[in-house]
Amino acid sequence: MLTRRLDEAKEAWKRKDMEATRRAHQPSQSIGAEEKHTTTRGKYLKSIIYGGLDGTITTFAAAAGVAGASLPAGIVLIVGLANLLADGLSMSIGDYLSSKSEDEYEAAERAREEWEVENYPEGEKMELEEIYQARGMSREDAHAAVEIIAKDKKAWVDTMMVEELGIMPSNESPIANALATFISFALFGFLPISAYVFALFIPALDTLRFTLACLLTGATLFGLGALKTILTGKKWFKSGLEMLLVGGVAASAAYIVGMLLGGLAG
């Protein structure tokens, strides 16, 4: 069980508050619950953010391209919804397959390390000692550290996975990752074209469709950028603005291409 409360330690580091850092590293009866909460808080946040970002830019790019080419508004709904479904499924399936492949690779490497620890412990100890010596430890200290680690087989294998192979254990579910990606892609990706859907029922919005799509897209991109700070720890406004600018470049490119090639639609 870790002694420190990780959330408090991170906040203390941001503020460079040494007193808060000391408090975060002092024992507490509620450490176990707090640490568990910390490790699961952002478990699928990466899939949500990048799924939402891709969905938003993909569907708005369709709207911007159609608007730039001065094509009928109905085409935005056709192209946008088609992209929403096809790209969302493609991205979530890709996320599932890549996560599953990583899990299978991790399991295979762990099985190999366990076999080597069981059947050739001297060689594994030598490898770990060499790694520690390459990082600046003396031979004596490296040997002592490895002997301590080797007393617990699971800890030994865990250490070899990280130190030798650079593989951190993952507790994420490939299926849950894929679902998070698809739902985020569909939810946030629908927002840019929702203005065109509303215009079908509210004729007064006809002339404002693309403007509303721009505003909704900008707000979505900024919100996703601000949400990203849960992972990065950066300032939310700066992160939101950064995401807005990056997404704006992609959307502007789609609008310009649509405007330049609009004549081909005739």
C-alpha positions as CSV (number, residue, x, y, z in Angstrom):
1,M,0.0,0.0,0.0
2,L,1.4,3.4,-1.0
3,T,2.0,5.8,1.8
4,R,1.4,9.0,-0.1
5,R,-2.0,10.4,-1.2
6,L,-1.3,10.9,-4.9
7,D,-4.0,13.5,-5.7
8,E,-2.6,15.7,-2.9
9,A,1.0,15.1,-3.9
10,K,0.2,16.2,-7.5
11,E,-1.5,19.4,-6.3
12,A,1.3,20.1,-4.0
13,W,3.8,19.7,-6.8
14,K,1.8,22.1,-9.0
15,R,2.0,24.7,-6.3
16,K,5.5,23.8,-5.3
17,D,4.2,23.6,-1.7
18,M,6.7,21.6,0.4
19,E,4.4,21.6,3.4
20,A,1.6,20.2,1.4
21,T,4.0,17.6,-0.1
22,R,5.0,16.5,3.4
23,R,1.3,16.1,4.4
24,A,0.5,14.1,1.3
25,H,3.3,11.6,2.2
26,Q,2.2,11.1,5.7
27,P,0.2,7.9,6.6
28,S,-3.6,8.1,6.7
29,Q,-6.3,5.6,7.5
30,S,-8.0,6.4,4.2
31,I,-5.0,5.9,1.9
32,G,-6.3,2.7,0.3
33,A,-9.6,4.2,-0.9
34,E,-8.0,7.4,-2.1
35,E,-5.3,5.6,-4.1
36,K,-7.9,3.3,-5.7
37,H,-10.0,6.3,-6.7
38,T,-6.9,8.0,-8.2
39,T,-5.9,5.1,-10.4
40,T,-9.4,4.6,-11.9
41,R,-10.4,8.3,-12.2
42,G,-8.9,8.8,-15.7
43,K,-9.0,5.1,-16.8
44,Y,-10.9,5.7,-20.0
45,L,-10.5,9.5,-20.2
46,K,-8.0,9.2,-23.0
47,S,-10.4,7.2,-25.2
48,I,-13.2,9.7,-24.4
49,I,-11.1,12.8,-25.2
50,Y,-9.6,11.5,-28.4
51,G,-12.8,9.8,-29.6
52,G,-14.7,13.1,-29.0
53,L,-12.0,15.2,-30.7
54,D,-11.9,12.9,-33.8
55,G,-15.7,12.8,-33.9
56,T,-16.1,16.6,-33.6
57,I,-13.5,17.4,-36.3
58,T,-14.7,14.7,-38.6
59,T,-18.3,15.8,-38.7
60,F,-17.5,19.5,-38.7
61,A,-15.1,19.0,-41.6
62,A,-18.0,17.5,-43.6
63,A,-20.2,20.5,-42.7
64,A,-17.4,22.9,-43.5
65,G,-16.6,21.3,-46.8
66,V,-20.2,21.3,-47.9
67,A,-20.7,24.9,-46.8
68,G,-17.5,25.9,-48.6
69,A,-18.8,24.3,-51.8
70,S,-22.2,25.9,-51.3
71,L,-24.0,22.6,-51.5
72,P,-27.6,21.9,-50.2
73,A,-27.8,21.6,-46.4
74,G,-29.2,18.1,-46.7
75,I,-25.9,16.8,-47.9
76,V,-24.3,17.9,-44.5
77,L,-26.7,15.5,-42.7
78,I,-26.1,12.7,-45.2
79,V,-22.3,13.0,-45.2
80,G,-22.1,13.9,-41.5
81,L,-24.2,11.1,-40.2
82,A,-22.5,8.6,-42.6
83,N,-19.1,9.7,-41.3
84,L,-20.4,9.6,-37.7
85,L,-21.4,5.9,-38.0
86,A,-18.6,4.6,-40.3
87,D,-15.7,6.5,-38.7
88,G,-17.0,5.9,-35.2
89,L,-17.2,2.2,-35.7
90,S,-13.8,2.1,-37.5
91,M,-12.1,4.1,-34.7
92,S,-13.7,2.0,-31.9
93,I,-12.8,-1.3,-33.6
94,G,-9.3,-0.1,-34.1
95,D,-9.1,0.9,-30.4
96,Y,-10.4,-2.5,-29.4
97,L,-7.9,-4.4,-31.6
98,S,-4.9,-2.3,-30.6
99,S,-5.8,-2.6,-26.9
100,K,-6.3,-6.4,-27.3
101,S,-3.0,-6.8,-29.1
102,E,-1.2,-4.9,-26.4
103,D,-2.8,-7.1,-23.7
104,E,-1.8,-10.2,-25.6
105,Y,1.7,-9.0,-26.0
106,E,2.0,-8.1,-22.4
107,A,0.6,-11.5,-21.3
108,A,3.1,-13.3,-23.6
109,E,6.0,-11.4,-22.3
110,R,5.0,-11.9,-18.7
111,A,4.7,-15.6,-19.3
112,R,8.2,-15.6,-20.7
113,E,9.6,-13.6,-17.8
114,E,7.9,-15.9,-15.3
115,W,9.4,-18.9,-17.0
116,E,12.9,-17.4,-17.1
117,V,12.7,-16.4,-13.4
118,E,11.6,-19.9,-12.6
119,N,14.2,-21.7,-14.7
120,Y,17.1,-19.4,-15.0
121,P,17.0,-17.0,-12.0
122,E,20.8,-16.3,-12.2
123,G,20.5,-14.8,-15.7
124,E,17.5,-12.7,-14.7
125,K,19.4,-11.4,-11.7
126,M,22.4,-10.5,-13.9
127,E,20.2,-8.7,-16.4
128,L,18.5,-6.6,-13.6
129,E,21.9,-5.8,-12.0
130,E,23.3,-4.6,-15.4
131,I,20.2,-2.4,-15.8
132,Y,20.7,-0.8,-12.4
133,Q,24.4,-0.4,-13.0
134,A,23.8,1.3,-16.3
135,R,21.6,3.8,-14.4
136,G,24.5,4.8,-12.1
137,M,24.3,2.2,-9.2
138,S,27.4,0.7,-7.9
139,R,27.8,-3.1,-8.5
140,E,27.4,-3.8,-4.8
141,D,24.2,-1.6,-4.5
142,A,22.7,-3.2,-7.6
143,H,23.4,-6.7,-6.4
144,A,21.8,-5.9,-3.0
145,A,18.7,-4.3,-4.6
146,V,18.2,-7.3,-6.9
147,E,18.6,-9.8,-4.1
148,I,15.9,-8.0,-2.1
149,I,13.5,-7.8,-5.2
150,A,14.1,-11.5,-6.0
151,K,12.7,-12.6,-2.6
152,D,9.2,-12.0,-4.0
153,K,8.6,-13.7,-7.4
154,K,5.7,-11.6,-8.4
155,A,7.6,-8.3,-7.5
156,W,10.6,-9.7,-9.4
157,V,8.6,-10.4,-12.6
158,D,6.8,-7.0,-12.3
159,T,10.2,-5.3,-12.0
160,M,11.6,-7.2,-15.0
161,M,8.5,-6.2,-17.1
162,V,9.1,-2.5,-16.4
163,E,12.9,-2.3,-16.2
164,E,13.8,-4.7,-19.0
165,L,10.9,-4.4,-21.4
166,G,9.4,-1.0,-20.5
167,I,5.9,-2.6,-20.2
168,M,3.6,-1.1,-17.6
169,P,0.8,-3.3,-16.4
170,S,-2.6,-2.3,-17.8
171,N,-6.0,-3.0,-16.1
172,E,-8.1,-1.5,-18.9
173,S,-10.7,-3.5,-20.8
174,P,-10.3,-3.4,-24.6
175,I,-14.1,-3.7,-24.9
176,A,-14.7,-0.8,-22.4
177,N,-12.1,1.3,-24.3
178,A,-13.8,0.6,-27.6
179,L,-17.3,1.5,-26.2
180,A,-15.9,4.7,-24.6
181,T,-14.4,5.7,-27.9
182,F,-17.5,5.0,-29.9
183,I,-19.9,6.7,-27.5
184,S,-17.6,9.8,-27.2
185,F,-17.2,9.9,-31.0
186,A,-20.9,9.7,-31.6
187,L,-21.9,12.1,-28.8
188,F,-19.4,14.9,-29.5
189,G,-19.4,14.2,-33.3
190,F,-23.2,14.9,-33.4
191,L,-22.9,18.4,-32.0
192,P,-21.5,20.1,-35.1
193,I,-24.3,18.8,-37.3
194,S,-27.0,19.2,-34.7
195,A,-27.5,22.8,-35.9
196,Y,-28.7,21.4,-39.3
197,V,-31.0,18.9,-37.5
198,F,-32.6,21.8,-35.4
199,A,-33.0,23.8,-38.6
200,L,-35.3,21.1,-40.0
201,F,-37.8,21.8,-37.2
202,I,-37.0,25.5,-36.7
203,P,-37.0,27.2,-40.2
204,A,-35.8,30.5,-38.6
205,L,-32.4,28.8,-38.1
206,D,-31.8,28.1,-41.8
207,T,-29.6,31.1,-42.3
208,L,-27.7,30.5,-39.1
209,R,-27.0,26.7,-39.5
210,F,-23.3,27.0,-40.3
211,T,-22.7,29.7,-37.8
212,L,-24.3,27.6,-35.1
213,A,-22.3,24.6,-36.2
214,C,-19.1,26.7,-35.9
215,L,-20.0,27.9,-32.4
216,L,-21.0,24.4,-31.2
217,T,-17.8,23.0,-32.6
218,G,-15.7,25.6,-31.0
219,A,-17.3,25.1,-27.6
220,T,-16.9,21.3,-27.9
221,L,-13.2,21.6,-28.8
222,F,-12.5,24.0,-26.0
223,G,-14.4,21.8,-23.6
224,L,-12.5,18.7,-24.6
225,G,-9.2,20.6,-24.3
226,A,-10.1,21.7,-20.8
227,L,-11.2,18.1,-19.9
228,K,-7.7,16.9,-21.0
229,T,-6.2,18.8,-18.0
230,I,-7.4,16.0,-15.7
231,L,-4.7,13.9,-17.4
232,T,-2.0,16.5,-18.1
233,G,-2.4,18.8,-15.0
234,K,-2.0,21.9,-17.2
235,K,-4.1,25.0,-17.0
236,W,-7.6,24.3,-18.3
237,F,-8.0,27.6,-20.3
238,K,-4.6,27.2,-22.1
239,S,-5.4,23.6,-22.9
240,G,-8.9,24.4,-24.1
241,L,-7.5,27.2,-26.3
242,E,-4.8,24.9,-27.7
243,M,-7.4,22.3,-28.7
244,L,-9.6,24.9,-30.2
245,L,-6.8,26.3,-32.4
246,V,-5.7,22.8,-33.6
247,G,-9.3,21.8,-34.4
248,G,-9.8,25.2,-36.1
249,V,-6.9,24.6,-38.5
250,A,-8.4,21.2,-39.6
251,A,-11.9,22.7,-40.0
252,S,-10.6,25.7,-42.0
253,A,-8.7,23.4,-44.3
254,A,-11.9,21.5,-45.0
255,Y,-13.8,24.7,-45.7
256,I,-11.1,26.0,-48.1
257,V,-11.0,22.6,-50.0
258,G,-14.8,22.6,-50.3
259,M,-14.7,26.2,-51.6
260,L,-12.0,25.5,-54.1
261,L,-13.5,22.3,-55.4
262,G,-17.2,23.3,-55.1
263,G,-17.4,23.6,-58.9
264,L,-16.9,19.9,-59.3
265,A,-20.2,19.2,-57.6
266,G,-22.1,20.7,-60.5
